[in-house]
Structure formats: structure tokens, C-alpha cells
């Protein structure tokens, strides 16, 4: 998976969720859609972490802001 494809797969479900919330203002919050978005992001991150060779601990460290800068850079921007 290329890095731009990875970034696209991460942000498109969130964009769809935001558009759905804006368009459907009077409807209840779409919990199923939000859970599906989180699951899709976790699958994408897991595929990417295996591709760039990060451990699960390093991936969690990359997700915490301000803690794992080098891991974050490797997860999101490294060329596989």
C-alpha cells in the first residue's frame, strides 16, 4: 500500500461521516457508521504497520500525540 493510498483510506471514511452528519442534521447520530469508520481505520493502520515493519507497541506509541514522533513519521510517511 502506497503512503498516499494509506492516507486516503484513513481520511475518506471520516470525511463521509462528517458529510453525513452535516446533511442529516435532524436525524440521530449514526453510531453504526461511526463504529464502521473506526474499524476500517484500524484495519488500514494494521496493514500499513505490517508493511513498514512496526510493532504493535510502536504503532500505539505513534498514535499518542507528542510521544512517538519517529514512529508516527514512519507509519504515515515511510516508503515501503
Helices and strands as residue ranges (DSSP letters): H 3-23, H 31-52, H 56-63, H 69-77
